[in-house]
Amino acid sequence: MSWNALRTLLLGLRFHAGVLIGPFLLVAAVTGLLCTVTPQSRRWCTARNCT
């Protein structure tokens, strides 16, 4: 196997791994952000009586 063929294989593998893992990382980041922001927003909303 030549270097160019191996390089092409590894780049394709890296691309497909990123396509598969990327959405999971995005969902984890968004839910983590929501978990951090929710307590502050509840306190703010309770203080302003926005029920």
C-alpha positions in Angstrom: 0.0 0.0 0.0 1.5 3.3 -1.0 1.6 6.4 1.1 -1.0 8.2 -1.1 -3.5 5.4 -0.7 -3.0 5.2 3.0 -3.3 9.0 3.3 -6.6 9.0 1.3 -7.9 6.2 3.5 -7.1 7.9 6.7 -8.5 11.3 5.6 -11.8 9.6 4.5 -11.9 7.7 7.8 -11.4 10.9 9.7 -14.1 12.7 7.7 -16.7 10.0 8.3 -15.8 9.8 12.0 -16.3 13.5 12.3 -19.7 13.3 10.5 -20.8 10.6 12.9 -19.4 12.1 16.2 -20.1 15.8 15.4 -23.8 15.7 16.1 -23.4 13.9 19.4 -20.8 16.5 20.5 -23.2 19.3 19.5 -26.1 17.8 21.5 -23.9 17.3 24.5 -22.7 20.9 24.4 -26.2 22.3 24.0 -27.7 20.2 26.8 -24.7 21.0 29.1 -25.2 24.7 28.4 -28.9 24.4 29.2 -28.2 22.5 32.5 -25.9 25.4 33.5 -28.2 28.2 32.5 -31.5 26.8 33.8 -31.0 27.5 37.6 -30.1 31.1 37.0 -33.0 31.7 34.6 -35.4 30.1 37.1 -34.2 32.4 39.9 -34.4 35.4 37.5 -37.9 34.4 36.4 -39.1 33.8 40.0 -37.8 37.2 41.1 -39.8 38.9 38.2 -42.9 36.7 38.8 -43.1 35.6 35.2 -45.1 32.4 35.9 
